Structures are given as structure tokens and as C-alpha cells.
Amino acid sequence: MLLIDSDILIDFIRGYKPAYSFFEKNKRIVFISILSKFEIIAGAKDQNKIIKLEEFLSNFSVLTLSNEIIESAYEIFKTSFLTNNMSANDALIAATSIYFKFPLVSRNKKHYSKIEKLELIVPY
């Protein structure tokens, strides 16, 4: 099982071939964070695009945030935002990955590579 970060989803939506190849090679169960749904929909320019993006997102199981994940994310954020400009969303996604013990698939090495207990997979 894998947690897919928003950057990988965006690559797929934009037709980036390495993203397609990654999903073809990794047919195991993949999850996304509820935050990724927000980030993907934020790129929509009109209601028709929102509908298409929601259809795409419906292919994934969505992990929601618990109080434990939020508290863990806060600790990650406190130690990371000054050194690598980590966003609150990235801290929440990292904490979700750690909580569920799912490797996080992302190209964002800057924000994720130094987080203790986080297994990061950089797919391409």
C-alpha cells in the first residue's frame, strides 16, 4: 500500500509519461490524503474541470485526518518549516503516511527526505 502525494497526481493529470509508467508498475492499492483532493481541485478553472477531476480522484481510497495525525503533523511542521519551508499540508501528508505506515510517493525530497520514520519513494 502506498500514499500518493499531490505532485504525482498532478503529473498524471498533465499526461507526464513517467507518472503513467509509475501507476502501471504499481498496481497495488494506492491511497491519497484528503488534502490532496483539495490541492487537485484547486487547479480547476471551471465546474466541468472539477467534475473531471472528481472522477479521476474517485479511483483512489482517501485517508482522512485524525487528531493524532494532526498533532504529529504539528510536531513535524515545528521542526521543518524554518529549515526547508515546509507547508502545513505537506506536514499533514507526512504525518498521515507515518500514521498508516504507508510509504509516501512524492518527488518532493526537499520537504520529506529528513522526516524521521517517513518512508519516501521518489518514483522518477
ZIPE-V261726 format. One line per field, one symbol per residue. phi: phi as a letter, one per 30 degrees, with the letter a starting at -180 (. if undefined). A space follows every 10 residues. Layout:
phi->???
This chain:
phi->.bccdedddd ededidedde dedddcdddc bbdedddedd ddddcaddde dddddddddc dccccceddd dddddddecc dddbiddddd dddddddded iceccacdde dcdcddiccc ccda
